[in-house]
Amino acid sequence: MEVWIGRDGERHGPYKEVDIRQWLRSGEISPDDLGWYEGMTDWAPLSSLFPEELRAEPPAFSPAPPAPPYAAAPATSYGSSAVAALEDYAGFWKRLAAYIVDALVLWIPNTILSNMLGASKAAEAYVQAKLAAGDDPHLVLQALDTYMNALWPAVIAQTLLVWLYFGLCESSAWQGTLGKLALGIRVTDLDGHRIDFMRATGRYFGKILSVMIFCFGFLMIAWTQRKQGLHDMLAKTLVLNGRAKDVATSTRRTDPGNSDSSFNA
């Protein structure tokens, strides 16, 4: 089991359980510090997570434990910030509203591409050819085939545009599209960190699978524990409340397996 430690409004780790127990026995960390591990609903003092270590007597030959190198953070101040940073999931309706804003933002360039690549004219030609074909199924299919062939360049260009829009925005310092910024939400990995372009790309194309199963993957946001859609689960991402620039998420990973097994965060 790996445990995160919370102190002074920051989280550190994760660390191995055996190291946490050793540091509690030696006095290198305070029992008043907060701890959290996968499956917990909220942070709790280390004294309540590992009460047996507080009762354990150190060996007689052990030197006096060093003075704690920090002042323990109050549980209330850190617990609230941790929840806001990692457990304040954006809900279904807020994400839907952000998607609508993004659709409006993309409508103008998509319309321009459609006109430039002849998709609009092809649609008009298809309607006229279908009316002229009447009840002749052969002519109707021929008109449809002509329309689809003319439509593909615009579809490919629009797909590239939308992919780059979502991929670049969600992997940028914004951690979200213009719609997400407007609604005050951001995309992160499972630890609350900024994602890279490859993960943002996987997340975007994961939405195609959600569409193929009658948008069920999007509806999952309404009832999954961490408000994840299918594409979030596939890409291992979260959508959290709070804009990236407004949320201070300070995570420093240290190696607890060093030679002196000291707490260094």
C-alpha positions, 0 to 999 in steps of 0.5 A: 500500500502506498500512502500520501502525506499532507502537510502545510496545504501540500501533499507529498509522496506516495510512500510505502507503508513500511516507511511510514510506520518506521518514520512514525516510530522514529519521530521523523514524521508527526502523528498529526500529519494527514494521510491518504491512500487509494480507497479512502474518502477523505484525509485522516491523521496518521495517528488514526491510520497507524495507531499501533505504531504510536504504542510501539516502544522504540528499541532500547539502543535507539538514539533519541528521535530527531526533532520534527523538521516541520510544524504539523498542518491542522487537519481542517486546513489541508483536508479541505484543500486536498478535497478541492484539488483531487476530489472536486469532480466536475459533474455531467451538466457542467461538462455538457455546458462546456461541450456546447460552448466548444461546439459553438467555438468550433462552428465557425472554423468548421463552416469555413472548412466545409465551404472551402472544401465543397461540402456545402455545395455537395449537399445542395447538389445531393438534394437536387439530384435526389429530387430529380431521381424521384423513385428511382433507387439507382439514381438515389444511390448514385447521388448519395455516392457522389455526395459522400465522395465530395464530403470526405475531404471536409470531414477529414479536415474538420476531424483534424481541426477538432482533434488538435483543438482538444488535444492542444488545449487540454495538454496546455497550461490551461488544461482545458478547452475554451468551454472548460475555461468558461465553466471553470473546469480542467482535465488532469491525470489521476493524480491531479497533474497536467496531461501530455498531448499523447494522453489528450489525443487518446482521450479525444479519440476515446470519445469515438467509442462512446459515440459508437455505443449510443453515447453511453460512454458520455452518460457514464459521467452521471453515475461513476464514482469519479464522474468519469466518462468512458474516454476518461477511464481509457485515458486515465484522466479526471475532469475537476472543478477549478481552472488550472491557474486558480488551483495550487496543486503542489506535488513533490515526489521523493524517493523514500527508499534511500540509504538512511530511510529519512522523510524528505519532503 
